[in-house]
C-alpha cells in the first residue's frame, strides 16, 4: 500500500492528490491495521503444521460450500427462467386461441372439455365402485400358490 501512496504522490498532480487523499488515507490505515493483526496469526499458523492443515481443511470446506451454492443458484435460475417462459407461452397461446376462436367459441370449447372430462371421471368412479363391490362379494380370490420344486437350479 505504501508503494501505491508513493506512486500516487510522484505521478499525480497536487489537485488529484487532494481529491484522492480522503479515500487513500483510511484505506492505508485499514491495510496497516490488517497487516498488524493478520501477519502474526499467519506466522503462528505456518509454524504449527497441525493448525495449518486444519485451517487449510476449513478453507477448502468453505470454498466448496461457495461453489455448491453458486451451482445451486445457477440451477434455480435456469429452472425458474424455464417455468416463467412456459407460463408466458401458455398465456400467449391462450390469448391467440381466444383471438382465433372468439369468446363464444372458446366458451363452447371449454364447456365441451369440462363435460368430457367430467364424464370420464364419473366412468372411472363407477368402475372403482364396481370393483369394490365385486371384491366385497368374494368374486376375486387370492391366487393359489404353486408348490415349489425342491430340485430347481
N, C-alpha and C positions, 0 to 999 in steps of 0.2 A: 504494500500500500504506500510505503514511503517513496518507492520508485515512481509511482503514479503522481504523487504530490510533487516530487522534484521535477518530473517531466511537465506537469501542468504549469509550474512556475516558470520553467525555462521556455516553453513553447508558446503558451497562451499570452495574449496581451493583458494588461492590468484590468481592463474592463471585464474581460471574460473571467479572470481570476476572481474578481469581486462578485461576479454572478454565481460562480461555482463554489465559492468558499462556504456559504451556509449549508451546502449539500455535502461537500467533501470533508469538512471538519467533524461532523457527527459520525460519518462513515469511518473515518480514520480512528476516532475514539473507540467505536464499537469493534473495529478489527483488532486494535491493540488489546482491548479487554478480552476478546475471544481468544486471542493468541496467548495471553497470560493465563487464561483458565483452561484452555484445551491442550496446550503443549505439555503441561505436567501430567495430565491424565493419559495422553498418548504415550509419553515416556514410560510411565509405570506399566501400561498395558504391554508395551513391547518388551519390557524386561521380564515379565511373567508370561511364559508361553501358555499356561493353562488358562489364564484370564484372556489372553489374546485369542485362543481357539474358541472359547465360549462367546466372546464378543463377535468373532467372525461368524459363528453359527447364528447368533441373534441378528446380525446384519443381513445374512443370507436369507433368513426366515422372513424378515420384514420386506426385503426386496421381492421375494417370491410372492408374498401376500399382495404387494402392489401390482405385480404382473397379473396375478389371478383376478384382482379387482378390475384392472384395465380390460382383460378379456371378458369378464362378466358384463362390464358396461358396453363393450362393443356388441356382444350378443344381444343384450337388452335393446340397444339402439336399433339394430337391424330387424329384430322381431317386431318392435313397436312401429318401425317405419313400414314394414310389410303389412301389419294389421291396419294401420291408418290408410295405406294405399288401397287395400282391399275394401275397406269401409267406403272410401270416397268413390271407388269404382262401382260399388254396389249402388250408391246414391245416384251416380251419374247414369248407370244402367236403368234404374227405376225411373229417373226423370226422362230418359229417352223413350222408354217403354210407354210412359204416360203421354208423352208428346205424340208418339206414333199411333197409339190406340185411342187416345182421347179419354176423358174422365169416365164416361159411361161404359166404354169398352173395358177399361181397366177394372171398374167395379164389377162388371159381369164376369170377367175372368177370375177375379178374387173370389166371388161367390161360388163359382164352379169349383175352384180348387179347394175351398174350405168344405164344400159339400162332399167332394170326392174323398178327401182325407178323413172326414167325419164318418162316412160310410165304411171306409177301411178300418177305422178304429173300432166301430161297433161290430164289424165282422170278426175281427181278432178277439174282441171281448167275448163274443158268443162262442168262438172256438175254444177259448180258455175255460169258459164255464162248462161247455160240453165235456171237455177233458176231465175237469174236476168231478163232474157227476159220474162219468164212466169209471174213474179211479175209485170213487167212494162206493160204487156198486160192485166193485171187485172184478170189473171187466179186464183190467190189466193185472197180470200176475207177475210175480218175481220169476225170472228165468231159472230153470232147474240147472244147478251147477253140473258140469260134466265131470265125470270121475277122472282123476289124474292117473296117468300111466306111471308105473314105477320104473320102467326101463327107458324113459325118454333121454335123449342125449342133449 
